[in-house]
Amino acid sequence: MNKYKIVSLVLSLALLAALVRLVYSTEVRPAPASEADVVLRNIHSRKSVRSYTDRAVSRTQLDTLVRAAMAAPSGRDMRPWRFVIVDERAVMDSLSARLPKAKMLADAPAAVVVCGDLGVVDQEGKPSVNWVMDCSAATENLLLAAEAMGLGAVWTGVYPYEDRMAAVSAALGLPEHVVPLCVVPVGYPEGDPRPKSKYKAENVHYNGW
Amino acid sequence: MNKYKIVSLVLSLALLAALVRLVYSTEVRPAPASEADVVLRNIHSRKSVRSYTDRAVSRTQLDTLVRAAMAAPSGRDMRPWRFVIVDERAVMDSLSARLPKAKMLADAPAAVVVCGDLGVVDQEGKPSVNWVMDCSAATENLLLAAEAMGLGAVWTGVYPYEDRMAAVSAALGLPEHVVPLCVVPVGYPEGDPRPKSKYKAENVHYNGW
């Protein structure tokens, strides 16, 4: 064999090896999870996060959360939800001081307060009878969005506890017709919080009780 | 150039071309959507689906829906949710006949009835004050899971309407301590239902009202 043949052969083999390796690496890459898998995994991964790092959460991120919340279903399409985004230290501390069950607000960089506006009325002048449901569905959207974005959050209950409702209204200067449902601290999770498995087969009945 | 050199050269060029093409096709493939993108898109894509094709929904699919529902947060971890899966035609028709606002049940292959169990009590013997919120968050999980799975569903309100609650309790033989919150018909969407955009900047306040 002369020099040319040897060089050509080596070059061919090298290219062939590269090709085989590339095809192989492409094929063994696991198939991307289906969108349904991603969504279901997110639902099952959501957990209550009560400790946060110092890392800030941006207005853009908080805006993404409330946009997700407003995509919830709403009874008779009345959309009585309102949101107070809190990201000033003084307001966070004021909320924390007034809410013994939500002390973690003192360590969180931000929070979203989900409220129902009883000033939203139907054609008969009556407020929504569904505002708790609408705002709860909105809160769940918010929590799922936070989980997906790598944020940690937790639903801390305000309604129907009169003392907590008064405390939040005072801290935020809510008008009388606006009722706070819950306060959701938001931050980057500290530690490694894990979701609970809450499935229970006995909770499911078929075609009647 | 002799025969060997020509063959080697052609072979090398062919391999090089194949390699370049493969690398190129790999690189121009759009990056898969991030998990956050998929989850947010699912939240914003969820819509009320009120018309369904004849295609059946399996027990496995319905089971996936109630599993997602049970991953919701629950006040004081009481988990008062209960689910009645309905996939028998007679029971679907019975519900439809009794619920004038949920006539679409007659056309749906299945439904999930989300209920709160007031028999679940705390250490003081009191039922959850959060059952409406817990069951609403669970319902939202169920609706989002359905959307992700290519199914269509809609929250039809039962609680707090006494007549509807009585109708569902009668149709399903619910015990007195079990309160139906909503009935969610489930099927494959007929037509091309679209989500509403419900975002409203005025619904968002910052650090106070």
Boltz contact constraints between the chains, C-beta under 6 A:
constraints:
  - contact:
      token1: [A, 4]
      token2: [B, 5]
      max_distance: 6.0
  - contact:
      token1: [A, 5]
      token2: [B, 4]
      max_distance: 6.0
  - contact:
      token1: [A, 8]
      token2: [B, 8]
      max_distance: 6.0
  - contact:
      token1: [A, 11]
      token2: [B, 12]
      max_distance: 6.0
  - contact:
      token1: [A, 12]
      token2: [B, 11]
      max_distance: 6.0
  - contact:
      token1: [A, 12]
      token2: [B, 12]
      max_distance: 6.0
  - contact:
      token1: [A, 15]
      token2: [B, 15]
      max_distance: 6.0
  - contact:
      token1: [A, 15]
      token2: [B, 16]
      max_distance: 6.0
  - contact:
      token1: [A, 16]
      token2: [B, 15]
      max_distance: 6.0
  - contact:
      token1: [A, 19]
      token2: [B, 19]
      max_distance: 6.0
  - contact:
      token1: [A, 22]
      token2: [B, 22]
      max_distance: 6.0
  - contact:
      token1: [A, 32]
      token2: [B, 32]
      max_distance: 6.0
  - contact:
      token1: [A, 35]
      token2: [B, 38]
      max_distance: 6.0
  - contact:
      token1: [A, 36]
      token2: [B, 148]
      max_distance: 6.0
  - contact:
      token1: [A, 36]
      token2: [B, 149]
      max_distance: 6.0
  - contact:
      token1: [A, 38]
      token2: [B, 35]
      max_distance: 6.0
  - contact:
      token1: [A, 38]
      token2: [B, 38]
      max_distance: 6.0
  - contact:
      token1: [A, 39]
      token2: [B, 39]
      max_distance: 6.0
  - contact:
      token1: [A, 39]
      token2: [B, 42]
      max_distance: 6.0
  - contact:
      token1: [A, 39]
      token2: [B, 148]
      max_distance: 6.0
  - contact:
      token1: [A, 42]
      token2: [B, 39]
      max_distance: 6.0
  - contact:
      token1: [A, 43]
      token2: [B, 68]
      max_distance: 6.0
  - contact:
      token1: [A, 43]
      token2: [B, 71]
      max_distance: 6.0
  - contact:
      token1: [A, 43]
      token2: [B, 141]
      max_distance: 6.0
  - contact:
      token1: [A, 44]
      token2: [B, 71]
      max_distance: 6.0
  - contact:
      token1: [A, 66]
      token2: [B, 204]
      max_distance: 6.0
  - contact:
      token1: [A, 67]
      token2: [B, 199]
      max_distance: 6.0
  - contact:
      token1: [A, 68]
      token2: [B, 43]
      max_distance: 6.0
  - contact:
      token1: [A, 70]
      token2: [B, 198]
      max_distance: 6.0
  - contact:
      token1: [A, 70]
      token2: [B, 199]
      max_distance: 6.0
  - contact:
      token1: [A, 71]
      token2: [B, 43]
      max_distance: 6.0
  - contact:
      token1: [A, 71]
      token2: [B, 44]
      max_distance: 6.0
  - contact:
      token1: [A, 73]
      token2: [B, 155]
      max_distance: 6.0
  - contact:
      token1: [A, 75]
      token2: [B, 157]
      max_distance: 6.0
  - contact:
      token1: [A, 79]
      token2: [B, 198]
      max_distance: 6.0
  - contact:
      token1: [A, 82]
      token2: [B, 203]
      max_distance: 6.0
  - contact:
      token1: [A, 83]
      token2: [B, 204]
      max_distance: 6.0
  - contact:
      token1: [A, 84]
      token2: [B, 205]
      max_distance: 6.0
  - contact:
      token1: [A, 85]
      token2: [B, 206]
      max_distance: 6.0
  - contact:
      token1: [A, 86]
      token2: [B, 207]
      max_distance: 6.0
  - contact:
      token1: [A, 88]
      token2: [B, 207]
      max_distance: 6.0
  - contact:
      token1: [A, 91]
      token2: [B, 207]
      max_distance: 6.0
  - contact:
      token1: [A, 129]
      token2: [B, 160]
      max_distance: 6.0
  - contact:
      token1: [A, 132]
      token2: [B, 132]
      max_distance: 6.0
  - contact:
      token1: [A, 133]
      token2: [B, 136]
      max_distance: 6.0
  - contact:
      token1: [A, 136]
      token2: [B, 133]
      max_distance: 6.0
  - contact:
      token1: [A, 136]
      token2: [B, 136]
      max_distance: 6.0
  - contact:
      token1: [A, 136]
      token2: [B, 137]
      max_distance: 6.0
  - contact:
      token1: [A, 137]
      token2: [B, 136]
      max_distance: 6.0
  - contact:
      token1: [A, 137]
      token2: [B, 140]
      max_distance: 6.0
  - contact:
      token1: [A, 140]
      token2: [B, 137]
      max_distance: 6.0
  - contact:
      token1: [A, 140]
      token2: [B, 140]
      max_distance: 6.0
  - contact:
      token1: [A, 141]
      token2: [B, 43]
      max_distance: 6.0
  - contact:
      token1: [A, 148]
      token2: [B, 35]
      max_distance: 6.0
  - contact:
      token1: [A, 148]
      token2: [B, 36]
      max_distance: 6.0
  - contact:
      token1: [A, 148]
      token2: [B, 39]
      max_distance: 6.0
  - contact:
      token1: [A, 149]
      token2: [B, 36]
      max_distance: 6.0
  - contact:
      token1: [A, 155]
      token2: [B, 73]
      max_distance: 6.0
  - contact:
      token1: [A, 157]
      token2: [B, 75]
      max_distance: 6.0
  - contact:
      token1: [A, 160]
      token2: [B, 129]
      max_distance: 6.0
  - contact:
      token1: [A, 172]
      token2: [B, 208]
      max_distance: 6.0
  - contact:
      token1: [A, 172]
      token2: [B, 209]
      max_distance: 6.0
  - contact:
      token1: [A, 173]
      token2: [B, 208]
      max_distance: 6.0
  - contact:
      token1: [A, 173]
      token2: [B, 209]
      max_distance: 6.0
  - contact:
      token1: [A, 174]
      token2: [B, 209]
      max_distance: 6.0
  - contact:
      token1: [A, 198]
      token2: [B, 70]
      max_distance: 6.0
  - contact:
      token1: [A, 198]
      token2: [B, 79]
      max_distance: 6.0
  - contact:
      token1: [A, 199]
      token2: [B, 67]
      max_distance: 6.0
  - contact:
      token1: [A, 199]
      token2: [B, 70]
      max_distance: 6.0
  - contact:
      token1: [A, 203]
      token2: [B, 82]
      max_distance: 6.0
  - contact:
      token1: [A, 204]
      token2: [B, 66]
      max_distance: 6.0
  - contact:
      token1: [A, 204]
      token2: [B, 83]
      max_distance: 6.0
  - contact:
      token1: [A, 205]
      token2: [B, 84]
      max_distance: 6.0
  - contact:
      token1: [A, 206]
      token2: [B, 85]
      max_distance: 6.0
  - contact:
      token1: [A, 207]
      token2: [B, 86]
      max_distance: 6.0
  - contact:
      token1: [A, 207]
      token2: [B, 88]
      max_distance: 6.0
  - contact:
      token1: [A, 207]
      token2: [B, 91]
      max_distance: 6.0
  - contact:
      token1: [A, 208]
      token2: [B, 172]
      max_distance: 6.0
  - contact:
      token1: [A, 208]
      token2: [B, 173]
      max_distance: 6.0
  - contact:
      token1: [A, 209]
      token2: [B, 172]
      max_distance: 6.0
  - contact:
      token1: [A, 209]
      token2: [B, 173]
      max_distance: 6.0
  - contact:
      token1: [A, 209]
      token2: [B, 174]
      max_distance: 6.0
